[in-house]
Amino acid sequence: MFLRFEKVAKRFGDTPENQFEVFSDIDIDIEENQFVSILGPSGCGKSTLLSMVAGLEGISSGTIQLEGEDIDRPGPDRGMVFQQPSLFPWLTVRENVMFPLKKNMSKKEAQSRADHFLKMVHLSKFRSNYTYELSGGMQQRVAIARALAMDPKVLLMDEPFGALDEQTRHILHKELLSIWEDTQKTILFVTHSIQEAIKLSDRVIVMGTRPGQIIADFHVDAPRPRERDDEYVISLEKQVMELLEKEINKVLKEELDDEAVSTS
Ligand SMILES: Nc1ncnc2c1ncn2[C@@H]1O[C@H](COP(=O)(O)OP(=O)(O)OP(=O)(O)O)[C@@H](O)[C@H]1O
């Protein structure tokens, strides 16, 4: 299997008294080139799971393997895109994309690689601009180009379009799908949007909470581009919504109960 999660658990806290388990027994098998989204109520551990694949967060027990190798640290085979593009404002667009490349190749090679990926995200004209001169959507495209330029095997995206307006998000959905088709990357994509997950992905994994676990794994069996008024899409949206609503209500109820105890 290309990317395999086996009995993965995450606990925070360093003493038995303050330890809490975000999730346990997470098993997921992801094939190469698959586009997989992860949905779930706030706090169920979506970002933590992605950070563990990135090697930024330790694994408490279980294993995550990429092509049979245990993941235990960050590496160039995994590229991450966050909700905030986190670019260097003192560098130009091109220099931002070149930045992580310079360690492994000559300046000339890094430049030509950066230009290739800036073309892919339609930002060639802006390569000499500073990133603060760009809109939020354009900055996110720079972050995507930067992650792709490292030629990772897996692209990890944590709510990459969450802070963007609907129109920009729509454009970037189209761009991301076209990049995915061209580059054949495996994508793991965290989102809060059911529509976004169904529109983009081959699979939609739904996480529940308390305890964190996988409660559903939908294979989206519809050709792209997917229209929102397509009957299949509507029915899948409804199924996912019902599941998520139950989980969100569970979280709300626990939070209200906790509040009642702490104020009584
Ligand atoms: N470094 C940390 N130390 C302690 N607890 C943490 C740490 N990082 C995350 N948590 C906790 O772990 C749980 C899962 O957090 P995480 O951010 O992964 O959830 P999420 O599903 O991505 O949430 P959201 O949808 O709101 O972004 C939360 O209760 C959070 O408070």
PDBQT file of the ligand as one rigid body, heavy atoms in Angstrom, charges set to zero:
ROOT
HETATM    1  N1  LIG A 301       0.265  20.698  20.619  1.00  0.00    +0.000 N 
HETATM    2  C1  LIG A 301      -0.863  20.371  21.247  1.00  0.00    +0.000 A 
HETATM    3  N2  LIG A 301      -0.887  20.181  22.584  1.00  0.00    +0.000 NA
HETATM    4  C2  LIG A 301      -2.012  19.815  23.235  1.00  0.00    +0.000 A 
HETATM    5  N3  LIG A 301      -3.191  19.604  22.616  1.00  0.00    +0.000 NA
HETATM    6  C3  LIG A 301      -3.236  19.773  21.282  1.00  0.00    +0.000 A 
HETATM    7  C4  LIG A 301      -2.075  20.175  20.526  1.00  0.00    +0.000 A 
HETATM    8  N4  LIG A 301      -2.436  20.239  19.218  1.00  0.00    +0.000 NA
HETATM    9  C5  LIG A 301      -3.747  19.934  19.156  1.00  0.00    +0.000 A 
HETATM   10  N5  LIG A 301      -4.228  19.665  20.393  1.00  0.00    +0.000 N 
HETATM   11  C6  LIG A 301      -5.595  19.246  20.715  1.00  0.00    +0.000 C 
HETATM   12  O1  LIG A 301      -5.872  18.084  19.965  1.00  0.00    +0.000 OA
HETATM   13  C7  LIG A 301      -7.222  18.087  19.510  1.00  0.00    +0.000 C 
HETATM   14  C8  LIG A 301      -7.250  17.948  17.988  1.00  0.00    +0.000 C 
HETATM   15  O2  LIG A 301      -6.753  19.147  17.416  1.00  0.00    +0.000 OA
HETATM   16  P1  LIG A 301      -6.723  19.363  15.835  1.00  0.00    +0.000 P 
HETATM   17  O3  LIG A 301      -6.270  20.763  15.584  1.00  0.00    +0.000 OA
HETATM   18  O4  LIG A 301      -5.974  18.268  15.218  1.00  0.00    +0.000 OA
HETATM   19  O5  LIG A 301      -8.269  19.198  15.480  1.00  0.00    +0.000 OA
HETATM   20  P2  LIG A 301      -9.024  19.529  14.111  1.00  0.00    +0.000 P 
HETATM   21  O6  LIG A 301      -9.967  18.431  13.883  1.00  0.00    +0.000 OA
HETATM   22  O7  LIG A 301      -8.023  19.823  13.041  1.00  0.00    +0.000 OA
HETATM   23  O8  LIG A 301      -9.782  20.865  14.531  1.00  0.00    +0.000 OA
HETATM   24  P3  LIG A 301     -10.299  22.101  13.617  1.00  0.00    +0.000 P 
HETATM   25  O9  LIG A 301     -11.283  21.513  12.659  1.00  0.00    +0.000 OA
HETATM   26  O10 LIG A 301     -10.937  23.025  14.604  1.00  0.00    +0.000 OA
HETATM   27  O11 LIG A 301      -9.090  22.692  12.940  1.00  0.00    +0.000 OA
HETATM   28  C9  LIG A 301      -7.837  19.381  20.019  1.00  0.00    +0.000 C 
HETATM   29  O12 LIG A 301      -8.546  19.109  21.214  1.00  0.00    +0.000 OA
HETATM   30  C10 LIG A 301      -6.645  20.266  20.299  1.00  0.00    +0.000 C 
HETATM   31  O13 LIG A 301      -6.908  21.161  21.343  1.00  0.00    +0.000 OA
ENDROOT
TORSDOF 0
